[in-house]
Every structure is written in C-alpha cells, then in structure tokens.
Amino acid sequence: MRLRYKIGLVVAVLGAVFCLGRCQRSSAGRPSAPAVLPPQDLEQIRVNPDTHQLIIQTAKGIQTVTLPDRTSTIDVLKNGMVKVTSPQMGLEHHMFAGAVLSDHARIGVGMDAFYWKKLDLGLGIADQIGSYTPVAFAKATYNIKGNLQVGLVYQSNKYVGGIVAVRIF
C-alpha cells in the first residue's frame, strides 16, 4: 500500500471517529436551558457533560467555558460572582502506552509533553513484537473519552501512521 493511501486511510478513520463522537451527542431526554434567569437567582451554572462545557447564566448574559480534561477551578467570590479557571493549553507529563500502525504493527510507550484542550502532543518509542526494530516517533492525539487517545504518528524511519493509546498516569 502506498504512503499516500495510508495517510488518506488514517485521516479518514480519524475523521470518522471525530464525526461519530459529535453526531451521537444529542439533547434528547434532557431538560433544555431556561431562556430567562429565575428571579430568585443571581447566577445559574449548568454543566454539559457531553460537550465538556460549563454554562454560566447571569442577568447580564450567558458565558460558556470549555472544560478540558485537566483540573479546573471554580471560585465563588465574596460578591457572589463565579470565576472559572480552566487551563486550555500548557505543558504536561503524562505517560502513555499503545499500538502504532504504519509500515508494521508496533507496541509503543512514551510521554505527552504539550496539550491544547483535548489535543496532546508527545514523543515515544515503539518496537515490533518478536523482532528488534525500534523506532522513535512524534505523535498528535485527540482524547476521545477519559484516557483513550487516537491520533497520528511520524516515525524516525519516515513513515506516517496511526496510534491508539491509553494514558497510564
């Protein structure tokens, strides 16, 4: 199989996974958000677990904050206002293990070094089972659910492939 077909296949699979995750999210069976803030409330905070969003409704309007899969802080200030601190990007050090598929199927381990919302960038090393042919790789993955990641890798042997990985810690 030619390299451009492999790249196309990986992009198609990633696009399908992304679209499947987005299309399955529906609000059927969930109560809709009130259009007007109740008179006895200063603020109303709603959490949407499907989209990882925090919706803060005040008399002044609605503020929406996307919560990444990192620690977020919600402070209620003395004046009654709510302050949400949610880092959208930064450095990290999460170990991962997974299956890498490009020129050969390999098992890989490594460490994520940078994140932006749910996108992780990292480095690792992978090897075939039963033979000693290690390759280093750089990866860009999207966190599908919890610690499960799917993404692309670029290996030291100049092949582009895909990865399915799980964060260890």
C-alpha positions in Angstrom: 0.0 0.0 0.0 1.4 3.4 -1.0 2.2 6.0 1.7 -0.5 8.5 0.4 -3.2 5.8 0.7 -2.1 5.1 4.2 -2.2 8.7 5.1 -5.6 9.0 3.5 -6.9 6.0 5.4 -5.6 7.3 8.7 -7.2 10.7 8.1 -10.5 9.1 7.1 -10.6 6.9 10.2 -9.8 9.9 12.5 -12.5 11.9 10.7 -15.0 9.1 11.2 -14.2 8.8 14.9 -14.5 12.5 15.4 -17.8 12.8 13.5 -19.2 9.7 15.2 -18.4 11.2 18.6 -20.0 14.6 17.6 -23.1 13.1 15.9 -24.0 10.8 18.8 -24.3 13.7 21.2 -27.9 14.8 21.4 -30.0 16.6 23.9 -33.0 14.2 23.6 -34.4 13.5 27.0 -32.6 16.3 28.8 -34.3 19.4 30.1 -33.5 22.5 28.0 -31.8 25.5 29.5 -34.2 28.2 30.7 -34.3 31.3 28.5 -34.7 33.6 31.5 -32.8 33.5 34.8 -35.3 32.8 37.6 -36.0 35.9 39.7 -34.6 34.5 43.0 -31.2 33.5 41.4 -28.2 35.8 40.8 -26.5 33.2 38.7 -27.2 29.7 37.4 -24.4 27.3 36.5 -25.1 24.3 34.2 -22.6 21.6 33.3 -23.0 19.8 29.9 -21.1 16.5 30.2 -21.4 15.7 26.5 -19.6 18.8 25.3 -17.5 19.4 28.4 -18.9 22.9 28.8 -19.8 25.0 31.8 -22.6 27.5 31.1 -22.9 30.4 33.5 -26.1 32.4 33.1 -26.4 35.8 34.8 -28.7 38.8 34.4 -26.0 40.3 32.1 -26.0 37.3 29.8 -24.6 33.7 29.2 -20.9 32.8 29.4 -19.8 29.4 28.1 -16.4 27.8 29.2 -15.0 24.7 27.6 -13.6 22.3 30.3 -10.6 20.3 29.1 -9.7 17.0 30.7 -7.4 18.8 33.1 -8.1 20.2 36.6 -10.4 23.2 36.5 -11.1 25.5 39.5 -14.5 27.2 40.2 -14.4 30.0 42.7 -17.4 31.7 44.2 -16.2 35.2 45.1 -17.5 37.2 48.1 -19.5 39.5 45.9 -21.4 36.4 44.6 -19.7 36.2 41.2 -18.4 32.9 39.9 -14.8 32.7 38.5 -13.8 29.7 36.4 -10.1 28.9 35.9 -9.7 26.3 33.2 -6.3 26.0 31.5 -6.9 25.5 27.8 -3.2 24.8 26.9 0.1 24.1 28.6 2.9 21.6 29.4 2.2 18.2 30.8 3.9 14.9 31.5 1.5 12.0 31.1 2.9 8.6 30.2 1.1 6.5 27.6 1.2 3.1 26.0 -0.5 2.0 22.8 -0.5 0.3 19.4 1.2 2.1 16.5 0.4 1.1 12.9 2.4 2.3 9.9 4.9 0.2 8.0 4.4 -2.5 10.7 2.3 -3.0 13.7 4.2 -2.0 16.8 3.7 -1.5 20.5 4.8 1.9 21.8 5.3 3.9 25.0 6.1 7.5 25.6 5.2 10.8 27.2 2.9 13.6 26.3 4.6 17.0 26.6 2.0 19.6 25.5 -1.8 19.9 25.4 -4.4 22.2 23.8 -7.9 21.4 25.0 -8.2 17.7 24.1 -5.2 17.5 21.7 -2.0 16.0 23.1 1.5 16.2 21.5 4.2 13.8 22.7 7.2 11.6 21.9 7.7 7.9 22.2 9.4 4.8 21.1 7.9 1.7 19.5 9.0 -1.8 18.5 7.6 -4.8 16.8 6.9 -7.8 18.9 9.4 -10.6 18.3 12.0 -8.5 16.4 14.3 -5.7 17.4 13.5 -2.8 15.1 12.8 0.1 17.4 11.6 3.5 16.1 11.2 6.8 17.8 8.0 8.8 16.9 6.3 12.1 17.5 2.5 11.9 18.0 -0.5 14.2 17.9 -3.6 12.6 19.5 -7.1 13.5 20.4 -8.6 12.3 23.7 -11.8 10.5 22.8 -13.0 9.5 26.2 -11.2 9.5 29.5 -7.7 8.3 28.9 -8.2 6.8 25.4 -6.3 8.6 22.7 -6.4 8.3 18.9 -4.1 10.1 16.5 -1.3 10.3 14.0 2.5 9.5 14.4 5.5 10.4 12.4 8.3 7.8 12.9 12.1 8.1 12.7 12.0 5.8 9.7 10.0 8.5 7.9 6.6 6.7 7.9 3.4 8.3 8.9 0.9 6.1 10.8 -1.8 6.0 13.4 -1.9 5.3 17.1 -4.4 4.2 19.6 -3.1 4.8 23.1 -4.1 4.9 26.7 -2.7 7.3 29.4 -1.1 5.3 32.1 -0.6 8.2 34.6 
